[in-house]
Amino acid sequence: MAKATVLIAGGGIGGMTAALALLQRGFDVTVYEQAPELKELGAGLQLAANGTRVLIEMGLEEALKPVICEAAAKEVRLWNTGQSWKLFDLGADSIARFGAPYWMAHRGELHRVLTEAVLALKPGAVITGAQAMGFEQDDSGVTLLVADGRRARGDLLVGADGVHSRMRSQMWQSPKARFTGLMAWRGLAPMEALPAELQRPVGTNWIGPGGHVITYPISGNRLMNFVGLVENREWTSESWTAAGSTRECKADFAGWNPLIHSVIDVMGTPFRWALAARDPLPHWTQGRVTLLGDACHPTLPFLAQGAIMAIEDGYILARCLDESQADPASALMTYEGLRSERTAAIVKGSEANLHRFHNPVLADPVKAPQYVESEWQPDKVRMRYDWLFEYDATRLPIPA
C-alpha cells in the first residue's frame, strides 16, 4: 500500500520535524514555506529531555553537537542582589532521571540541522516563497492554495504556519489574543565579552518586581541568549523583528544587577515584541487537514516548552500516520486526541508562571528571599517540571 502524500504549510521547527519524521517512515512530503529563502533566524531556545530524546531518536545528535550547550543546571536569581538558588540539576542528572540531556541552542541552528536532514532524504522537499493561503478538500484528497496561484495536491495537509495560521483561520475562528501587558527584549551577546561569573553552562531566571530576565549560553558556548521581560502596556506588536536601542533596554532594567547590564551592553541591537496569551483550540483537525505547534496551541515562553511542543507534535503525528496507513484521516484524529490535553496543560502552566516570576513582593528585600524559597521548594519544582520532562513521544502508545 502506498503511503499518504503529505503537504506541510510552514517550514519552521515543527513543520521540519514532522517532515523529517514522515520521510524517515517512507511518506512523500513537501513543505511550503512563505520565506523567500531559509535563514538561521531567531535567538535561543531551551530543549529539555522531552525534546532532546526526539531529536536523538531521529538521528540528529551528532549534527547538533557543535551548536548546542548541554546545561549543567538551572537557577533562580534575585533581580537586584543576584542572590541565587538552584532550581534543579541538569547535565548527568537529566540523563539519569529522564533518559535524555537538556540542551540550549540557537533556534536558527536547530532549524538548519533539521532542514539539512529533510533535504538529504528528499532533495527539493522544501519550496520557499510559497505562502499558504488556504485549502480545498474532498473525499479523495486536499489542495493547498498558494498566494501566487499555485495549487498543490496531496492526501493530507498539515498546518504548521504559526500563531497567525491561515489554515486555522479557515477551519475555525482563531482564539482571541489577550495582551499580557508584557514586552520582551531579546538579543545575543558574545560570551567572551561577559564577566566570568556568567560564562557557565547554566540557565538563569532573574526574577523581580514587574519583570524577569532569562539568560543561557548557546551556539557551542559562543553566545549568551538574553530575554528580558518588562511590564509595558503600550507596546502591542508581536513581531520578533522590531528593533529597539541599547539605551531603551537598559532603561527598562534600571536598578537591576550589574551582571544584567553587562549583557545588554555588548549584545548589539536588541529586539522587542509584545506577549499575547491565547486559549488553546479544543479541536484542530478537519477531515484531511490538521494543525501543529503554534497554529493550534500558542504558548507564553514561561515553561520553555513552545518549540518542544511543536517537536513532539511533529513526531507523534508521523507515528500516528505510520500506524494507521489504511485510514489517514482517522490517524489525524488519533494524533489530536493524544496531544490536546498535554498541550493545553502546558499553555495554562506557562501563563501561571508569569505571575510567579513577577510577584510584587520581590521588591521587598526581606520578603523576596522568603518568597523564592517558598515558591521554588524542591517538591514544588518537581511538581511543576517533572511531568514535562518525563514525557516520551518516541514510546507513547499509539491507539489502534
Stockholm file with secondary structure:
# STOCKHOLM 1.0

chainA/1-400         MAKATVLIAGGGIGGMTAALALLQRGFDVTVYEQAPELKELGAGLQLAANGTRVLIEMGLEEALKPVICEAAAKEVRLWNTGQSWKLFDLGADSIARFGAPYWMAHRGELHRVLTEAVLALKPGAVITGAQAMGFEQDDSGVTLLVADGRRARGDLLVGADGVHSRMRSQMWQSPKARFTGLMAWRGLAPMEALPAELQRPVGTNWIGPGGHVITYPISGNRLMNFVGLVENREWTSESWTAAGSTRECKADFAGWNPLIHSVIDVMGTPFRWALAARDPLPHWTQGRVTLLGDACHPTLPFLAQGAIMAIEDGYILARCLDESQADPASALMTYEGLRSERTAAIVKGSEANLHRFHNPVLADPVKAPQYVESEWQPDKVRMRYDWLFEYDATRLPIPA
#=GR chainA/1-400 SS CCCCEEEEECCSHHHHHHHHHHHHTTCEEEEECSSSSCCCCSCEEEECHHHHHHHHHTTCHHHHGGGEEECCEEEEEETTTCCEEEEEECTHHHHHHHSSCCEEEEHHHHHHHHHHHHHHHSTTCEECSCCEEEEEEETTEEEEEETTSCEEEESEEEECCCTTCHHHHHHSCCCCCEEEEEEEEEEEEEGGGSCGGGCSSEEEEEEETTEEEEEEEETTTTEEEEEEEEECSSCCCCCTTEECCHHHHHHHTTTSCHHHHHHHHHSCSCEEEEEEECCCCSCCEETTEEECGGGTCCCCSSSSCHHHHHHHHHHHHHHHHHHTTTCHHHHHHHHHHHHHHHHHHHHHHHHHHHHHHTCGGGGCTTHHHHHHHHHTCHHHHHHHHHHHHHCCTTTCCCCC
#=GC SS_cons         CCCCEEEEECCSHHHHHHHHHHHHTTCEEEEECSSSSCCCCSCEEEECHHHHHHHHHTTCHHHHGGGEEECCEEEEEETTTCCEEEEEECTHHHHHHHSSCCEEEEHHHHHHHHHHHHHHHSTTCEECSCCEEEEEEETTEEEEEETTSCEEEESEEEECCCTTCHHHHHHSCCCCCEEEEEEEEEEEEEGGGSCGGGCSSEEEEEEETTEEEEEEEETTTTEEEEEEEEECSSCCCCCTTEECCHHHHHHHTTTSCHHHHHHHHHSCSCEEEEEEECCCCSCCEETTEEECGGGTCCCCSSSSCHHHHHHHHHHHHHHHHHHTTTCHHHHHHHHHHHHHHHHHHHHHHHHHHHHHHTCGGGGCTTHHHHHHHHHTCHHHHHHHHHHHHHCCTTTCCCCC
//
